[in-house]
Amino acid sequence: MARSRGAIDIGGISIAPGEKKTVDIPVAPLYTHDDLSISVQVIHGRQPGPIAFVCAAVHGDEINGVEIIRRMLKHRSLRNLRGTLLAIPIVNIYGFLNHSRYLPDGRDLNRSFPGSEAGSLAARVANTFLREIVLKCDYGIDLHTGARHRANFPQIRADLDMPGARAMTEAFGVPLAIDAKIRDGSLREAAGDAGIPVILYEAGEALRFDEMYIRAGVSGVINVLREVGLLRRSPRRKPVPAPIVSDQSSWLRAPESGILSTLVPLGAKIVAGETVAVVADPLGSSEVPMVATHDGVVIGRTNLPLVYEGDAVFHVARYGRQTALVERHLEQFHEEYESQID
């Protein structure tokens, strides 16, 4: 473990123990010659401890995590931090400025790691972020949402065989987890190759804030920081129930092209043979039911009411005999966070 002692260097700037500083790490300038940088809030505790990063907007239009980090940085528990926290609210600054998932070169930053110093724009951003942030850490939390017009129910995705990842996943405090093996070119893969466990929090939809999911994200990040030793554990906080883990999920797809009317919400339990949506002809001449092919829980769905035949509509995770337990966990989750909003 790279326990932080003495000053820490981020982006060529030295941060002393007990110091808090914003560091701007330069990335490739725009073709207008305007400079851009990735801003990192560094909180370097007085006491030695692990080093962790929390990042958002690796996909530039996934902004829920930006607000999660903003609120996290105001959390009073960070006053007694042990070790070092690196908070990066906007990794893909180019996509964020343009409300785009991708970089200007059309590449997906989360498929461009480890990158290179002399490659494409995506490769350079990935390499800079990996070198200046990720490889200096012991743990990481990567905040995401669904894509445009797609919403995800709060869930953790992690390779649970990676040392440290399961404990972080269980500590976060959301009811569902996906044992998701690592994709080529992802931030998780590059970190995993270096022995750094990273969990991914998925919640909400691109270009939208969801208050309940933001609150759950702030709470979850703080829980993980307690679990890995950056923050003291709260003796008065009741233990969070471990999430129910699925290692199998699939999409239900539109049976016809037309106007979609969904009948089940995010987080709903569905059973094989159940009608979960109807696709109608705009002229009103036909309605085709969309039927669940297996039991499971809806962890993602489209919000767009117009579909082509074959479009992915519901992302369903399978939990087998644990589905009843999943239902109870979901009810508890809604009760806790909906009561905060009310």
C-alpha positions as CSV (number, residue, x, y, z in Angstrom):
1,M,0.0,0.0,0.0
2,A,1.3,3.4,-1.0
3,R,0.7,5.0,2.4
4,S,1.1,8.8,2.2
5,R,3.9,10.2,4.3
6,G,5.4,13.7,4.0
7,A,4.6,15.8,1.0
8,I,2.8,14.3,-2.0
9,D,3.5,15.4,-5.6
10,I,0.5,15.7,-8.0
11,G,0.9,17.3,-11.4
12,G,4.3,18.7,-10.4
13,I,2.9,20.5,-7.3
14,S,3.9,19.5,-3.8
15,I,1.2,19.2,-1.2
16,A,2.3,19.1,2.4
17,P,0.6,17.0,5.2
18,G,-2.5,18.9,6.4
19,E,-2.8,20.9,3.2
20,K,-5.7,21.1,0.8
21,K,-5.0,22.3,-2.7
22,T,-6.5,22.4,-6.2
23,V,-4.1,21.2,-8.9
24,D,-4.6,21.8,-12.6
25,I,-3.0,19.1,-14.7
26,P,-2.6,20.3,-18.3
27,V,-3.9,18.1,-21.2
28,A,-3.7,18.7,-24.9
29,P,-4.9,22.3,-25.8
30,L,-7.8,23.0,-28.1
31,Y,-7.1,23.8,-31.7
32,T,-7.9,27.4,-30.9
33,H,-4.7,27.2,-28.7
34,D,-6.8,27.6,-25.5
35,D,-5.4,25.5,-22.7
36,L,-7.4,22.9,-20.9
37,S,-6.6,21.1,-17.7
38,I,-8.0,18.4,-15.4
39,S,-8.7,19.9,-12.0
40,V,-7.8,17.8,-9.0
41,Q,-8.8,18.6,-5.4
42,V,-6.0,17.2,-3.2
43,I,-6.7,16.7,0.5
44,H,-3.6,15.5,2.2
45,G,-4.2,14.4,5.8
46,R,-1.9,15.2,8.6
47,Q,-1.8,11.5,9.6
48,P,-0.4,8.9,7.2
49,G,-2.8,6.5,5.5
50,P,-3.9,5.2,2.1
51,I,-4.3,7.2,-1.1
52,A,-7.6,7.1,-2.9
53,F,-9.2,8.8,-5.9
54,V,-12.8,9.6,-6.7
55,C,-13.5,10.6,-10.2
56,A,-16.5,11.5,-12.4
57,A,-17.3,12.4,-16.0
58,V,-14.9,10.0,-17.7
59,H,-17.8,10.1,-20.1
60,G,-18.3,13.8,-20.4
61,D,-22.1,13.8,-20.3
62,E,-22.4,11.7,-17.2
63,I,-22.8,14.5,-14.7
64,N,-24.4,12.9,-11.6
65,G,-21.0,12.1,-10.3
66,V,-19.8,15.7,-10.6
67,E,-22.5,16.8,-8.1
68,I,-21.7,13.8,-5.9
69,I,-18.0,14.9,-5.6
70,R,-19.0,18.5,-5.0
71,R,-21.1,17.5,-2.1
72,M,-18.6,14.9,-0.8
73,L,-15.9,17.6,-0.6
74,K,-18.2,19.6,1.8
75,H,-18.6,16.5,4.1
76,R,-17.5,17.3,7.6
77,S,-15.8,13.9,8.1
78,L,-13.1,15.0,5.6
79,R,-11.6,17.3,8.3
80,N,-10.1,14.2,10.0
81,L,-8.8,12.5,6.9
82,R,-6.0,10.0,7.3
83,G,-3.9,9.6,4.1
84,T,-4.7,11.4,0.9
85,L,-7.9,11.9,-1.2
86,L,-7.7,13.0,-4.8
87,A,-11.1,14.2,-6.1
88,I,-11.5,14.7,-9.9
89,P,-15.0,15.8,-10.7
90,I,-14.5,16.1,-14.5
91,V,-12.0,13.8,-16.2
92,N,-13.2,14.2,-19.8
93,I,-13.2,18.0,-19.8
94,Y,-13.7,18.1,-23.6
95,G,-16.8,16.0,-23.5
96,F,-18.2,17.9,-20.5
97,L,-17.9,21.2,-22.3
98,N,-19.7,19.8,-25.3
99,H,-22.3,17.7,-23.5
100,S,-20.8,14.7,-25.2
101,R,-19.9,11.2,-24.0
102,Y,-16.9,11.2,-26.2
103,L,-13.7,13.2,-26.9
104,P,-13.5,15.4,-29.9
105,D,-11.7,12.7,-31.8
106,G,-14.8,10.5,-31.5
107,R,-13.1,8.1,-29.1
108,D,-14.5,6.7,-25.8
109,L,-12.0,7.7,-23.0
110,N,-13.0,4.6,-21.0
111,R,-11.8,2.4,-23.9
112,S,-8.5,4.3,-24.3
113,F,-6.5,3.3,-21.3
114,P,-3.6,3.0,-20.6
115,G,-3.1,5.4,-23.5
116,S,0.2,7.0,-24.6
117,E,2.0,10.3,-24.5
118,A,2.3,10.5,-28.3
119,G,-1.0,9.0,-29.4
120,S,-4.5,10.4,-30.2
121,L,-6.2,12.9,-28.0
122,A,-8.0,10.1,-26.1
123,A,-4.8,8.2,-25.6
124,R,-3.0,11.3,-24.2
125,V,-5.8,12.2,-21.8
126,A,-6.0,8.6,-20.6
127,N,-2.2,8.4,-20.2
128,T,-2.1,11.7,-18.3
129,F,-4.9,10.6,-15.9
130,L,-3.4,7.2,-15.3
131,R,0.1,8.5,-14.7
132,E,-0.7,11.6,-12.6
133,I,-3.6,10.2,-10.6
134,V,-4.4,6.5,-10.7
135,L,-1.0,4.9,-10.4
136,K,-0.3,7.0,-7.2
137,C,-3.3,5.5,-5.4
138,D,-4.3,2.4,-3.5
139,Y,-8.0,2.6,-4.2
140,G,-10.4,4.2,-6.7
141,I,-14.1,5.0,-7.1
142,D,-15.3,5.8,-10.6
143,L,-18.8,7.5,-10.9
144,H,-21.0,6.9,-13.9
145,T,-24.6,7.1,-15.2
146,G,-26.4,5.5,-18.0
147,A,-26.0,7.0,-21.5
148,R,-28.4,9.5,-23.1
149,H,-32.0,8.5,-22.8
150,R,-31.0,5.5,-20.6
151,A,-31.2,5.4,-16.8
152,N,-29.5,3.0,-14.5
153,F,-30.7,2.0,-11.0
154,P,-28.0,2.5,-8.4
155,Q,-25.5,-0.3,-8.6
156,I,-21.9,-1.1,-8.1
157,R,-20.0,-2.8,-10.9
158,A,-16.7,-4.4,-10.0
159,D,-14.5,-7.4,-10.6
160,L,-15.1,-9.0,-7.3
161,D,-12.2,-11.4,-7.7
162,M,-9.9,-8.3,-7.5
163,P,-8.4,-8.1,-4.0
164,G,-10.1,-5.2,-2.1
165,A,-13.0,-4.8,-4.6
166,R,-15.5,-6.9,-2.8
167,A,-15.0,-5.1,0.6
168,M,-15.4,-1.7,-1.2
169,T,-18.5,-3.0,-3.0
170,E,-20.2,-4.2,0.2
171,A,-19.3,-1.1,2.0
172,F,-20.9,1.3,-0.5
173,G,-24.4,0.7,0.6
174,V,-26.5,0.3,-2.5
175,P,-28.7,-2.8,-2.8
176,L,-27.4,-4.2,-6.1
177,A,-24.0,-5.2,-7.5
178,I,-22.9,-6.7,-10.7
179,D,-19.8,-8.9,-10.8
180,A,-18.6,-7.3,-14.0
181,K,-15.4,-8.5,-15.5
182,I,-13.1,-5.9,-16.8
183,R,-13.4,-4.5,-20.4
184,D,-10.4,-3.9,-22.6
185,G,-9.2,-0.3,-22.5
186,S,-11.2,0.7,-19.4
187,L,-9.9,2.7,-16.4
188,R,-10.7,-0.4,-14.3
189,E,-8.5,-2.6,-16.4
190,A,-5.5,-0.2,-16.3
191,A,-5.9,0.2,-12.5
192,G,-6.3,-3.5,-12.1
193,D,-3.2,-4.3,-14.0
194,A,-1.4,-2.2,-11.4
195,G,-3.1,-4.0,-8.5
196,I,-5.4,-1.0,-7.7
197,P,-9.0,-2.0,-7.0
198,V,-11.6,0.3,-8.6
199,I,-15.3,0.1,-8.2
200,L,-17.8,1.8,-10.5
201,Y,-21.0,3.4,-9.2
202,E,-23.7,3.5,-11.9
203,A,-26.8,5.6,-11.2
204,G,-29.1,7.8,-13.2
205,E,-29.1,9.1,-16.8
206,A,-26.6,11.3,-18.8
207,L,-27.1,15.1,-18.6
208,R,-29.5,14.7,-15.7
209,F,-29.2,15.1,-11.9
210,D,-31.2,12.6,-9.8
211,E,-31.4,13.8,-6.2
212,M,-32.0,10.4,-4.6
213,Y,-29.2,8.8,-6.6
214,I,-26.8,11.7,-5.8
215,R,-27.5,11.3,-2.1
216,A,-26.9,7.6,-2.2
217,G,-23.7,8.3,-4.1
218,V,-22.3,10.7,-1.5
219,S,-23.2,8.3,1.3
220,G,-21.6,5.4,-0.6
221,V,-18.3,7.2,-1.3
222,I,-18.0,8.2,2.4
223,N,-18.8,4.6,3.4
224,V,-16.0,3.3,1.2
225,L,-13.5,5.9,2.5
226,R,-14.3,4.6,6.0
227,E,-13.9,1.0,4.8
228,V,-10.4,1.5,3.3
229,G,-9.1,3.6,6.2
230,L,-9.1,7.2,5.0
231,L,-11.9,8.1,7.5
232,R,-12.7,6.8,10.9
233,R,-15.6,4.4,11.2
234,S,-18.6,5.9,12.8
235,P,-19.5,3.9,16.0
236,R,-23.1,5.1,15.8
237,R,-23.8,4.2,12.2
238,K,-25.7,1.0,11.7
239,P,-24.0,-1.5,9.3
240,V,-25.2,-1.3,5.7
241,P,-26.5,-4.5,4.3
242,A,-24.3,-6.1,1.7
243,P,-25.6,-5.8,-1.9
244,I,-27.0,-8.8,-3.7
245,V,-24.6,-9.8,-6.4
246,S,-25.5,-10.9,-9.9
247,D,-23.0,-12.1,-12.5
248,Q,-25.5,-12.4,-15.3
249,S,-27.5,-9.7,-17.1
250,S,-29.1,-9.2,-20.5
251,W,-31.2,-6.8,-22.4
252,L,-34.9,-7.2,-23.4
253,R,-35.3,-5.7,-26.9
254,A,-38.2,-4.1,-28.7
255,P,-40.2,-6.7,-30.7
256,E,-41.4,-4.0,-33.2
257,S,-40.7,-0.4,-34.2
258,G,-43.1,2.1,-32.9
259,I,-44.1,4.1,-29.8
260,L,-43.0,2.5,-26.5
261,S,-45.1,2.5,-23.3
262,T,-43.1,1.0,-20.4
263,L,-45.1,-0.7,-17.7
264,V,-42.4,-1.3,-15.1
265,P,-40.0,1.1,-13.4
266,L,-36.3,0.9,-12.6
267,G,-35.6,-1.5,-9.8
268,A,-38.8,-3.5,-10.5
269,K,-38.8,-7.3,-10.1
270,I,-40.1,-9.0,-13.2
271,V,-41.0,-12.6,-14.0
272,A,-40.8,-14.6,-17.2
273,G,-44.0,-14.2,-19.3
274,E,-44.9,-10.8,-17.8
275,T,-45.7,-8.0,-20.1
276,V,-43.3,-5.2,-19.3
277,A,-44.0,-2.8,-22.2
278,V,-46.2,-2.3,-25.2
279,V,-45.0,-1.1,-28.6
280,A,-47.8,0.6,-30.6
281,D,-48.1,1.7,-34.2
282,P,-48.3,5.5,-34.4
283,L,-51.5,5.1,-36.4
284,G,-53.1,3.1,-33.7
285,S,-53.6,0.0,-35.8
286,S,-51.6,-2.4,-33.6
287,E,-50.1,-2.9,-30.2
288,V,-47.4,-5.5,-29.6
289,P,-46.7,-6.6,-26.1
290,M,-43.1,-6.9,-24.9
291,V,-42.7,-10.0,-22.7
292,A,-40.0,-10.8,-20.2
293,T,-38.1,-13.9,-21.2
294,H,-36.7,-14.6,-17.6
295,D,-37.1,-13.6,-14.0
296,G,-34.9,-10.7,-12.7
297,V,-34.6,-7.1,-11.6
298,V,-34.6,-4.1,-14.0
299,I,-31.3,-2.4,-13.4
300,G,-31.4,-0.2,-16.6
301,R,-34.0,1.0,-19.1
302,T,-34.5,3.4,-21.9
303,N,-36.4,6.7,-21.3
304,L,-37.0,7.3,-25.0
305,P,-40.6,6.5,-26.1
306,L,-39.6,5.8,-29.7
307,V,-37.9,2.5,-30.6
308,Y,-36.8,0.5,-33.6
309,E,-37.2,-3.2,-33.6
310,G,-34.3,-4.7,-31.8
311,D,-33.5,-1.6,-29.7
312,A,-32.4,-2.4,-26.1
313,V,-35.2,-1.4,-23.7
314,F,-34.7,-3.1,-20.3
315,H,-31.4,-4.2,-18.8
316,V,-32.3,-7.1,-16.5
317,A,-30.0,-8.7,-13.9
318,R,-30.7,-12.3,-12.8
319,Y,-30.6,-13.1,-9.1
320,G,-32.2,-16.6,-9.1
321,R,-33.4,-17.6,-5.6
322,Q,-32.1,-14.3,-4.1
323,T,-34.8,-12.2,-6.0
324,A,-37.0,-12.0,-2.9
325,L,-34.1,-10.7,-0.9
326,V,-33.4,-8.2,-3.6
327,E,-36.9,-6.9,-3.3
328,R,-36.5,-6.2,0.4
329,H,-33.2,-4.5,-0.2
330,L,-34.8,-2.2,-2.8
331,E,-37.7,-1.3,-0.5
332,Q,-35.3,-0.4,2.3
333,F,-33.2,1.7,-0.2
334,H,-36.2,3.7,-1.4
335,E,-37.5,4.2,2.1
336,E,-34.2,5.6,3.3
337,Y,-33.5,8.0,0.5
338,E,-37.0,9.1,-0.5
339,S,-37.7,10.1,3.1
340,Q,-34.6,12.4,3.0
341,I,-36.1,14.2,-0.1
342,D,-39.6,14.4,1.4
